Amino acid sequence: MTGKYDIRVYDSNISYHLEVKRNITILQGNSASGKSELVRMVSDYNRAGISSGVTIVCDKKCIVVGNSDNWKEILELQHDRIIFIDENNSFIKTKEFAEIVNKADNYFVLIYRDSLSQLSYSVEEIYGLRETRDTQKYHEAQKVYNEMYKIYNLEEYAPIKPELVITEDSNSGDVNISKIAEQLPKLIEV
């Protein structure tokens, strides 16, 4: 699966808007920020459809996989989906889970506060959830809207211009940095 997907999950009281663009998106945040509620709503929709009171708008099917004895089989049968997994699932930190994720053609939205060192994911795809109550935008003061925000914004560090770069060795490290340095005038406005 490739590309960028907007996901809207909402009911009469709460609304979530997420955008996923890589195979792993991490949602972090404090307790009561709405992470587990998002997963519960997706799960309710999977179980009961529109009669759950939840609506999901996305070009891909969104599902929840939870703790069960056959979580591996369930994940291996999924294709071309966006899979939500909450942090209370013990399998999320296993090597077996990482192997399945690396081979899958799905996107994964993982609700997890700690590091998941067995998975390779971009720091650019670690988000938090925040509540907004924009009554001018949405005209419903009682409804709570949750949106994603980047936890690590690398653009803040873009203006760094090092005076000295130290490499690990004089072979490949030096060669790579030298090649990058040759491209810098093209990449950075001087």
C-alpha positions in Angstrom: 0.0 0.0 0.0 1.4 3.4 -0.9 0.0 7.0 -0.8 -1.6 9.3 1.7 -5.0 8.6 3.3 -7.3 10.8 5.2 -9.2 9.1 7.9 -12.3 10.7 9.6 -13.9 8.8 12.5 -16.8 10.5 14.2 -20.0 10.1 16.1 -22.4 12.7 17.6 -20.0 13.7 20.3 -16.4 13.3 19.0 -14.6 13.6 15.8 -11.1 12.5 14.7 -9.2 13.5 11.7 -5.9 11.7 10.9 -3.7 11.5 7.9 -1.5 8.5 7.3 1.2 8.4 4.6 3.6 5.6 5.7 3.2 2.0 6.7 3.6 2.9 10.4 2.1 5.9 12.2 2.5 6.2 15.9 0.0 8.1 18.1 1.3 9.1 21.5 0.1 11.3 24.3 -1.1 11.5 27.9 -4.0 9.6 29.4 -7.4 10.9 28.4 -6.2 12.5 25.1 -8.5 10.3 23.1 -6.2 7.6 21.7 -8.0 4.6 23.1 -11.4 6.2 22.3 -10.4 6.4 18.7 -9.6 2.7 18.6 -12.9 1.8 20.4 -14.9 3.8 17.8 -13.1 2.0 14.9 -13.8 -1.3 16.7 -17.5 -0.4 17.3 -17.9 0.5 13.6 -16.2 -2.8 12.5 -18.6 -4.8 14.8 -21.9 -3.0 14.1 -21.4 -0.7 11.1 -23.3 2.5 10.8 -25.8 1.3 13.5 -23.0 1.7 16.0 -23.5 5.5 15.7 -19.9 5.8 14.4 -19.0 6.9 10.9 -15.7 6.2 9.2 -14.7 8.0 6.0 -11.6 6.7 4.4 -10.6 5.3 1.0 -9.3 2.2 2.7 -11.0 -0.2 5.1 -10.0 0.6 8.7 -9.9 -2.2 11.3 -8.8 -2.9 14.8 -6.7 -5.9 15.8 -6.6 -6.7 19.5 -5.2 -9.2 21.9 -6.3 -12.7 21.0 -4.6 -16.0 20.7 -4.7 -15.8 16.9 -3.6 -12.2 16.3 -0.8 -13.4 14.0 -3.3 -15.2 11.7 -5.6 -12.2 11.7 -2.8 -9.8 10.7 -1.5 -12.2 8.0 -5.0 -12.3 6.4 -5.3 -8.5 6.1 -4.4 -6.8 2.9 -4.6 -3.2 1.8 -6.1 -1.9 5.0 -5.3 0.5 7.8 -5.0 -1.4 11.0 -5.3 0.2 14.4 -3.6 -1.4 17.4 -3.9 -0.1 21.0 -1.0 -0.1 23.4 -2.7 -2.6 25.8 -1.9 -5.4 23.3 1.2 -7.3 24.5 2.1 -8.6 21.1 3.0 -5.1 19.8 6.5 -5.3 21.3 7.3 -8.8 19.9 9.7 -9.7 17.1 6.9 -11.7 15.4 4.8 -8.6 15.2 7.6 -6.6 13.7 8.2 -9.3 11.1 4.5 -9.3 10.1 4.4 -5.5 9.9 7.6 -5.4 7.7 6.1 -7.8 5.2 2.5 -6.4 5.2 0.9 -4.4 2.5 -1.1 -2.6 5.2 -0.7 0.7 7.0 -0.6 0.5 10.8 -1.7 3.1 13.3 -0.1 2.1 16.6 -1.2 3.7 19.9 1.9 3.5 22.0 3.7 5.8 24.4 7.1 4.0 24.7 9.7 3.3 22.0 9.0 0.4 19.7 12.6 -0.4 18.9 11.9 -3.6 16.9 10.0 -1.5 14.3 11.5 0.9 11.8 9.4 4.0 11.6 10.0 7.6 10.8 10.3 10.2 13.5 8.2 12.3 11.1 5.3 9.9 11.7 5.0 10.2 15.5 1.9 12.2 16.4 -0.1 13.3 19.4 -3.8 14.0 19.6 -5.1 17.3 20.7 -8.6 18.6 21.3 -10.0 21.5 19.5 -13.3 23.2 20.0 -13.5 25.6 17.1 -17.1 26.7 17.1 -16.6 29.1 14.2 -15.3 26.3 12.1 -17.7 23.6 13.1 -20.7 25.4 14.5 -21.3 22.8 17.3 -19.9 23.9 20.6 -20.7 20.5 22.3 -18.8 18.4 19.8 -15.1 17.6 20.5 -12.7 17.5 17.6 -9.4 15.7 17.8 -6.6 16.3 15.4 -3.1 15.0 14.9 0.0 17.1 15.5 3.6 16.2 15.0 5.6 15.5 18.1 9.0 15.8 16.5 9.0 18.6 13.9 12.3 18.3 12.0 11.6 21.6 10.1 12.5 23.4 13.4 16.1 22.1 12.9 16.4 22.9 9.2 18.3 26.2 9.7 21.2 24.4 11.4 24.4 25.0 9.4 27.3 23.1 11.0 30.8 24.5 10.8 32.4 21.1 11.4 31.2 17.5 10.7 33.0 14.6 12.4 32.6 11.2 10.7 33.1 7.8 12.3 35.9 6.8 9.9 37.8 8.1 6.9 36.2 5.6 4.5 32.5 5.4 3.9 31.5 8.0 6.5 33.8 10.6 5.0 32.8 9.7 1.4 29.1 10.0 2.2 29.5 13.4 4.0 31.7 14.7 1.2 29.1 13.7 -1.4 26.3 15.4 0.7 28.5 18.5 1.0 28.9 18.7 -2.8 25.1 18.9 -3.1 24.5 21.5 -0.3 24.7 24.5 -2.6 21.9 23.0 -4.7 19.8 21.9 -1.7 20.1 25.1 0.5 19.5 28.6 -0.6 22.6 30.5 0.2 
